[in-house]
Amino acid sequence: MVKVEQEQKRREGGKTHRALELLETLQRLGGSARTSHLADTMKVSEETIRRTVKKLSREGRVSRVHGGVYLGSDLALTALHKRIGERADAKRAIAERTASLIDDGATLFMDTGSTSVFVAEALRHAHNLTIVTNSMTVAQTLMTRRGNRVFLAGGELQGQTGGTFGTPTQKYAAKFRADFAILSARAIDPEEGFLVSEQSQAELAQVYVRQARHTIMAVDHSKLDQSAPMVSCAPNEVDYLVCDKPLPEKFARAMERWKVKVLVAAEKKKKGK
């Protein structure tokens, strides 16, 4: 009986230690992280992370979003966390198709869009990438993996996006030459092109596009016919649009006019459908 109680206490102590380690790791990483990055940092399996997160979530100490976790603060989701949780299947399909265009050893610009987070996850098995990004989440996902080099462009950190913006960010990015710029958009307009919400986002996107040999827009179909105030970049500077569904005719004609190649990522059907 004593041995049974001792074994139970040992197991409970291990669980408590793992939970505390996870909370401390989250604090060091700025309060949020992808499940995969936590597993790498703590040198445990992703399943162990998921079990620990589930326990901490029940206690209200952390909150979960698709593929990630963040420290609980009145259980309020940040704007980025909310976007990561929306249309996750579509974004994952887009990310996998986008990643298929990237060869080992490539240099990439990546922005702070929620779809870019999924692309980063899809690139975790690539080797020797050089990533220049203003996204803390993208940087955390791809650093210290398979010979990657990750450069986080400095600047003012914006909590809503989890990224850096401003003149210092643009100047730092302009030092690099990339094979691909992987960008997201708030909206797609058949006349104006790819739109974003903030001037700082547009200005940095234009730097990325100017310094990249090819540009990929990774955007799900919900952004069609939406509105946003700023043009991200000239639409004829975009080489590929990766979307989760075929485009309606007016958008398909616009892409032809701008010479943008459209790649449709087939979203995997859920079981039972």
C-alpha positions as CSV (number, residue, x, y, z in Angstrom):
1,M,0.0,0.0,0.0
2,V,2.9,2.4,0.9
3,K,4.6,1.7,-2.4
4,V,1.4,2.4,-4.3
5,E,1.0,5.8,-2.5
6,Q,4.7,6.6,-3.2
7,E,4.3,5.8,-6.9
8,Q,1.2,7.9,-7.1
9,K,3.0,10.9,-5.4
10,R,5.9,10.4,-7.8
11,R,3.7,10.6,-10.8
12,E,1.8,13.6,-9.5
13,G,5.0,15.3,-8.7
14,G,6.2,14.7,-12.2
15,K,3.0,16.2,-13.6
16,T,3.4,19.3,-11.4
17,H,7.0,19.7,-12.4
18,R,6.1,19.5,-16.1
19,A,3.3,22.0,-15.7
20,L,5.5,24.5,-13.9
21,E,8.2,24.0,-16.5
22,L,5.7,24.7,-19.3
23,L,4.5,27.9,-17.6
24,E,8.0,29.1,-17.1
25,T,8.9,28.4,-20.7
26,L,5.8,30.3,-21.9
27,Q,6.9,33.3,-19.8
28,R,10.4,33.2,-21.4
29,L,8.8,33.1,-24.9
30,G,6.7,36.1,-24.3
31,G,3.5,34.5,-23.1
32,S,2.6,32.4,-26.2
33,A,4.1,29.7,-28.4
34,R,3.2,27.0,-30.8
35,T,2.9,23.5,-29.4
36,S,5.7,22.2,-31.6
37,H,8.0,25.0,-30.4
38,L,7.3,24.2,-26.8
39,A,8.1,20.5,-27.4
40,D,11.4,21.4,-29.0
41,T,12.3,23.8,-26.3
42,M,11.4,21.5,-23.4
43,K,12.7,18.4,-25.3
44,V,9.6,16.4,-24.8
45,S,7.0,15.0,-27.3
46,E,4.1,17.2,-28.6
47,E,1.7,14.7,-27.0
48,T,3.3,15.5,-23.6
49,I,2.8,19.2,-24.3
50,R,-0.8,18.7,-25.3
51,R,-1.6,16.7,-22.1
52,T,0.0,19.3,-19.9
53,V,-1.7,22.1,-21.7
54,K,-5.1,20.4,-21.3
55,K,-4.6,20.1,-17.6
56,L,-3.5,23.7,-17.2
57,S,-6.4,24.8,-19.4
58,R,-8.9,23.2,-17.1
59,E,-7.3,25.1,-14.3
60,G,-7.6,28.4,-16.2
61,R,-3.8,29.0,-16.2
62,V,-3.4,28.9,-20.0
63,S,-5.7,29.1,-23.0
64,R,-5.5,27.0,-26.1
65,V,-5.8,27.9,-29.8
66,H,-5.2,25.7,-32.8
67,G,-1.7,24.5,-32.6
68,G,-0.7,26.8,-29.8
69,V,-1.1,28.0,-26.2
70,Y,-0.8,31.2,-24.4
71,L,-0.8,32.3,-20.8
72,G,-4.2,33.0,-19.4
73,S,-5.1,36.6,-18.8
74,D,-8.8,36.8,-18.0
75,L,-9.1,34.2,-20.8
76,A,-9.0,37.0,-23.4
77,L,-7.7,36.0,-26.8
78,T,-5.4,38.4,-28.6
79,A,-6.4,39.3,-32.2
80,L,-3.6,37.1,-33.5
81,H,-4.7,34.1,-31.5
82,K,-8.3,34.6,-32.7
83,R,-7.2,34.7,-36.3
84,I,-5.1,31.5,-35.9
85,G,-8.1,29.7,-34.6
86,E,-10.4,30.8,-37.5
87,R,-10.6,28.6,-40.7
88,A,-7.7,26.5,-39.5
89,D,-8.3,23.6,-42.0
90,A,-8.3,26.0,-44.9
91,K,-5.1,27.8,-43.7
92,R,-3.4,24.5,-43.1
93,A,-4.1,23.4,-46.7
94,I,-2.9,26.7,-48.0
95,A,0.3,26.4,-45.9
96,E,1.1,22.9,-47.2
97,R,0.7,24.0,-50.8
98,T,2.8,27.1,-50.2
99,A,5.5,25.0,-48.5
100,S,5.7,22.7,-51.5
101,L,7.0,25.6,-53.5
102,I,10.0,26.1,-51.2
103,D,13.2,24.2,-51.7
104,D,15.7,23.5,-48.9
105,G,18.2,26.3,-48.5
106,A,15.8,29.0,-49.6
107,T,15.7,32.5,-48.1
108,L,12.3,33.7,-47.2
109,F,10.5,36.9,-46.0
110,M,7.5,36.1,-43.9
111,D,4.9,38.5,-42.4
112,T,2.7,38.4,-39.3
113,G,-0.4,37.0,-40.9
114,S,-2.1,34.1,-39.2
115,T,-1.7,32.0,-42.4
116,S,2.0,32.7,-42.2
117,V,2.0,31.0,-38.9
118,F,0.6,27.9,-40.6
119,V,3.2,28.2,-43.4
120,A,5.9,28.3,-40.8
121,E,4.5,25.1,-39.2
122,A,4.4,23.4,-42.7
123,L,8.1,24.4,-43.2
124,R,9.3,22.8,-40.0
125,H,10.7,19.8,-42.0
126,A,12.6,21.9,-44.5
127,H,16.4,22.2,-44.1
128,N,18.8,25.1,-44.1
129,L,16.2,27.9,-44.6
130,T,17.1,31.5,-44.0
131,I,14.0,33.3,-42.6
132,V,13.7,37.1,-42.3
133,T,10.5,37.9,-40.4
134,N,8.8,40.6,-38.3
135,S,6.6,37.9,-36.7
136,M,7.7,36.6,-33.2
137,T,5.5,33.5,-33.7
138,V,7.1,32.6,-37.1
139,A,10.5,33.2,-35.7
140,Q,9.8,30.9,-32.7
141,T,8.4,28.2,-34.9
142,L,11.4,28.0,-37.3
143,M,14.4,28.8,-35.2
144,T,16.9,26.2,-34.1
145,R,15.5,23.6,-36.5
146,R,17.3,21.6,-39.2
147,G,20.1,24.2,-39.8
148,N,17.7,27.2,-40.2
149,R,18.9,30.7,-39.6
150,V,16.2,33.1,-38.4
151,F,16.5,36.9,-38.4
152,L,13.9,38.9,-36.5
153,A,13.6,42.4,-37.9
154,G,13.7,44.8,-35.1
155,G,11.2,47.7,-34.6
156,E,8.2,48.6,-32.5
157,L,6.4,45.5,-31.2
158,Q,2.7,45.5,-31.7
159,G,0.7,43.3,-29.4
160,Q,-2.2,42.9,-31.7
161,T,-0.1,41.3,-34.4
162,G,2.7,39.8,-32.4
163,G,5.2,41.5,-34.8
164,T,7.5,44.4,-35.3
165,F,6.8,47.4,-37.6
166,G,8.2,50.8,-38.4
167,T,11.2,52.4,-40.2
168,P,13.8,50.3,-38.3
169,T,12.0,47.1,-39.4
170,Q,11.9,48.2,-43.0
171,K,15.6,49.2,-43.0
172,Y,16.6,45.8,-41.5
173,A,14.6,43.8,-44.0
174,A,16.0,45.8,-46.9
175,K,19.5,44.4,-46.1
176,F,18.4,41.0,-47.3
177,R,17.7,39.4,-50.7
178,A,15.2,36.6,-50.6
179,D,14.0,33.8,-53.0
180,F,10.4,34.3,-51.8
181,A,8.3,36.8,-49.9
182,I,5.4,34.9,-48.3
183,L,2.6,37.4,-47.6
184,S,-1.0,37.5,-46.3
185,A,-3.7,40.0,-47.0
186,R,-6.8,41.3,-45.2
187,A,-8.8,41.5,-48.4
188,I,-8.7,40.9,-52.1
189,D,-10.3,43.4,-54.5
190,P,-10.6,42.6,-58.2
191,E,-9.7,46.2,-59.1
192,E,-7.2,47.2,-56.4
193,G,-5.5,43.9,-55.6
194,F,-4.3,42.7,-52.2
195,L,-5.2,44.9,-49.3
196,V,-4.1,45.3,-45.7
197,S,-5.4,47.2,-42.7
198,E,-2.4,49.4,-41.7
199,Q,0.1,51.6,-43.5
200,S,3.0,50.0,-41.6
201,Q,1.9,46.6,-42.9
202,A,1.8,47.9,-46.5
203,E,5.1,49.6,-46.3
204,L,6.9,46.5,-45.0
205,A,5.2,44.3,-47.5
206,Q,6.5,46.5,-50.3
207,V,10.0,46.1,-48.9
208,Y,9.7,42.4,-48.8
209,V,8.3,42.3,-52.4
210,R,11.1,44.6,-53.7
211,Q,13.8,42.5,-52.1
212,A,12.4,39.1,-53.2
213,R,12.7,37.3,-56.5
214,H,9.2,35.8,-56.2
215,T,6.2,36.8,-54.1
216,I,3.5,34.4,-52.8
217,M,0.2,35.6,-51.5
218,A,-1.3,33.0,-49.1
219,V,-4.9,34.0,-48.7
220,D,-8.1,32.0,-47.9
221,H,-11.4,32.5,-49.8
222,S,-13.0,34.5,-47.0
223,K,-10.9,37.5,-48.0
224,L,-12.5,37.8,-51.4
225,D,-14.6,41.0,-51.8
226,Q,-13.7,42.2,-48.3
227,S,-12.4,45.7,-47.8
228,A,-9.3,47.2,-46.2
229,P,-7.8,50.7,-46.6
230,M,-4.3,50.1,-47.8
231,V,-2.9,48.4,-51.0
232,S,-0.3,45.9,-49.9
233,C,1.8,46.0,-53.1
234,A,1.2,46.3,-56.8
235,P,-0.8,43.2,-57.8
236,N,1.3,42.6,-60.9
237,E,4.3,42.2,-58.5
238,V,2.7,39.0,-57.1
239,D,3.8,35.7,-58.7
240,Y,1.5,33.2,-57.0
241,L,-1.8,33.3,-55.1
242,V,-2.4,30.2,-53.0
243,C,-6.0,29.9,-52.0
244,D,-8.1,27.1,-50.6
245,K,-10.9,27.3,-53.2
246,P,-11.2,28.1,-56.9
247,L,-11.7,31.8,-57.5
248,P,-15.0,33.3,-58.8
249,E,-14.8,34.5,-62.4
250,K,-14.2,38.2,-61.7
251,F,-11.2,37.4,-59.5
252,A,-9.9,34.8,-61.9
253,R,-9.9,37.4,-64.7
254,A,-8.2,39.9,-62.4
255,M,-5.4,37.4,-61.7
256,E,-5.0,36.7,-65.4
257,R,-4.7,40.5,-66.0
258,W,-2.0,40.8,-63.3
259,K,-0.3,37.6,-64.5
260,V,-0.7,36.0,-61.1
261,K,-0.6,32.2,-61.1
262,V,-3.4,30.8,-58.9
263,L,-2.7,27.6,-57.0
264,V,-5.7,25.9,-55.3
265,A,-4.9,24.0,-52.2
266,A,-7.4,21.2,-51.8
267,E,-8.7,21.3,-48.2
268,K,-8.8,17.8,-46.7
269,K,-12.3,16.5,-45.9
270,K,-13.1,15.8,-42.3
271,K,-14.0,12.3,-41.3
272,G,-17.6,11.5,-41.8
273,K,-18.0,14.0,-44.6
